[in-house]
């Protein structure tokens, strides 16, 4: 058994002891969660999944904190969880670097950390117990494969990048580029961050459409649906037809994007599942019981376009 697992076992044993001699809330597993913000429909669904799942479990006491897309707020929230002495800390990191110190502080305090949705870049092992979330590189590859299969070997692509320095922005770009590098006719001719929001996606698309390359853009690859939905508005306002004049592929799979695809205003969305609150609390409960948990827990997801989106699929969509 490694050192960290020993710490977890000891923490679990201590928690059991406390439970035995007190009737207060100490019988509950205290979880501190720091969320990125409320930047997209995906994120809102993620928050609902976490809060909803915690509310269903009488043994969980959740403290939820919104970082409003600022890493400094997130670090503050995590320090606050440490000083409150929660049993488990979980967070979805705004960006992937800069968490090393606070993760070490959590480790020294003997508090296990579960990364949720986004991973971090750290130089040593053992700073967190598990990472639950999607494979963003694969999502980027899936978007590129869709372009190859449905647009062909020649396409000028404009890219709306997610939040600079965030794991999904870095990895989705990486996966997309990995596939197109063997297809020289597919070129990224514009690339800028729209910070994962609808408003920024619209603003950046407007600037693409005012640039000298505007008329060469054949495909839009957006790192999330919200930016794509903002871009659809910009394309329409510029007098072009989204989904036809400019093909649109993005990532997330939110309901509004499904509807846009049904209307022919967008073409494809690669699913990224935000409904992983249940997976999180299953892991939290296992950690608290002293069980070993996998270091990497993937989410299940698919690819959707006009071939498999029907009205029924849209109506059944939970986010
Ligand atoms: O794609 C985007 C959100 O981290 C997977 O964050 C998540 C991303 C998601 O703002 O819509």
Boltz pocket constraint, residues with backbone or C-beta under 6 A from the ligand:
constraints:
  - pocket:
      binder: B
      contacts: [[A, 39], [A, 40], [A, 41], [A, 42], [A, 43], [A, 117], [A, 118], [A, 168], [A, 196], [A, 223], [A, 224], [A, 225], [A, 226], [A, 251], [A, 252], [A, 272]]
      max_distance: 6.0
